[in-house]
Amino acid sequence: MNAPMQGHQGLERAIRNAMLIDGAWCQAASGETFAVFDPASGSEIARVPAGAQADIDAAVAAARRAFEGAAWRDTLPAQRERLLLKLADLVEQHGEELARLETLNNGKLLAHSQGMEVPGAVQWLRYMAGWATKIEGSTLEVSVPFPPGTRYSAMTRRAPVGVVGAIVPWNFPLLMAVWKIAPALACGCTVVLKPAEETPLTALRLGELALEAGFPPGVLNVVTGDGVPGAALVAHPGVDKITFTGSTEVGRLIGARCGQDIRRVALELGGKSPVIVLDDCDPAMAIQGAAGAIFFNQGQVCTAGSRLYVARKHYEQVVEGLGRVADATVLGSGFDPASQMGPLVSSRHRDKVMGLIGGGRAEGAEIVAGGTALEREGYFVRPTVVANSACKDLTLVREEVFGPVVVAMPFDDPEAVLAEANRSEYGLGASIWSNNLRAVQRLVDGLHAGTVWVNTHNVVDPNLPFGGYKASGVGREHGRSAIDAYTELKSVCMAY
Ligand code: NAD
C-alpha cells in the first residue's frame, strides 16, 4: 500500500465550478450545487451546479438557436474540420493538465490518463474532423415510367440530425464525451453534453477549450448534474437525438421514452464480456491477457473480460497465475507511479461491487484472490478472482459488476463454450486466445458480440465500429457508423 501523493496540486485553475450554456459560464437556475470527490481520498475537490429542467431548457434553446438561427448546420465542412482540429490541438497542448484532472476526479492511474485517455481524445477529434469534409450520399437510378418522356435524377444527401443530447458515464469521462461530441459537431449538429455526476471536471474543461478553439456560443453546452437533468434532456421536445452511454437499466428508461416520443436514440450499455482461452494458447499469455482484460481501469470498462472460460488442460494453471497477479497488484492513488490499480469511482460504486462479491460468496463462489475492500480512505477494492468450476448460474456470472472481479470457468468442448459465452443478456465484446485459425474463425462466426478480439482485448480505434448486440445497446459508434448516427438520410428526386 502506498502513501497517497499530492499529484493534483496546481489543478485549481483547471477546475470549473460553473456550467457552460450558450457560450457563458453559469450556475444552476435553482442555485443548487453538488460535491465532486477525489476517489483516492474521499475528499471533496469541487462543487458544481446541480442542473435541472430549467437549465436543460436554457441549454437546448441555445443549441437550437446555434443550429438554426446562427446556422451552425450551414457552416462549411472545412470550417467544422478546422475547429475540431484546433480543439484537438488544444486538448493536446493541455494534455498533462487534463490527464491530472481526470486522475484526480476518476481515480484512474495517471499513466492511463496520460497514455490512453487524453491521447485517445485527441485521436478521435482529429479522426472525426477528417469526416466533416467527407460526408457523402449516392446517385441512384430510379425506374419511374411516368409521365411518359420524363426522366429523373435521384440522389441521397446527409443532413445533420439537429440538436443532440449526449449523456455519458464516469469510467472514461473525457474520452466518452469526445466519442459523442466529435462526430456530432463534424456532422453539423449542436450538442448539450451531460457528464456523469461523479466526473464532470474534464467535460467542463473540454467545453472551455471548445470556446477557445472558436466554436460559436451554443454549439457545445455542458450541463452538470445527475439523472434529473439527464431525464429532462431525454424528454425535451427540442432535442432531435439522444446518444447515451451508461447502464442497461438507465438505457431501458431512455429507450422507452425516446420510443414514446419517436426521438432518435443510440444506446451504448453494459456488458459481461467472455474471454475464451483455447487449449493451444500459451498459459502465460492467457494469464497476462486475462488480467489485462479485467483489471484495466479497475474493471470499470464496459467490455471488461469478466467471464473467463479456460480449456480444462490450462484451467488450474491460469486461475492460479491470475490469482498471483491479483495478489501482487499494488493499489494506491492514481498519482503514485508505484500504483498498479487505483480506487473505484465512488463509495456507492465500491459498496455495489462489494455487495456483488458478498452475494457470490453466499452462493458458494470460491474466491481465489482478493474479495475485500481496503480499510483506508478512498474506495479501493482488491482485484478479485473467483473460480467457478461447478455452478454456471452464479449471479457474478450473469450480472455486470463493473469492477475488478473475474469469474473463471473450465471447458472441455469449444462448441459448448460458444453456447456458454452467448448465454448472457449482454453482447458487447469477447476475446479469443488461440492461434488455431479454424477454431478461432468458428468462434468469431458464432459469438453474439459487437466486437470480437483475437489475442487481444479492449482495443478500440476511431475507425472501428463499436457497440453491442442484445441488451448491450442499439447502434454503433466510430468510423462511418458515427456519421450515419448523427445525420438524417434525405432522398432527392428531380424530374427533368
Ligand atoms: P448510469 O446509467 O448510472 O449513468 C450514466 C449517465 O446517465 C450519467 O450521466 C447519469 O447521470 C445519467 N442518468 C442517470 N439516470 C438517468 C435517467 N433516468 N435519464 C437520463 N440520464 C440518466 O451508468 P454509470 O454507472 O455512470 O456507468 C456505468 C455503466 O455504463 C456500466 O453499465 C457500463 O457498462 C456502461 N458503459 C457502457 C459503455 C459502452 O460503450 N457500451 C461504455 C462505458 C460504460
Residues whose N, C-alpha, C, O or C-beta is under 5 A from the ligand:
A	BS01	NAD	I167 V168 P169 W170 K194 P195 A196 E197 G225 D226 G227 G230 A231 T245 G246 S247 T248 V250 L253 E268 L269 G270 G271 C302 S472
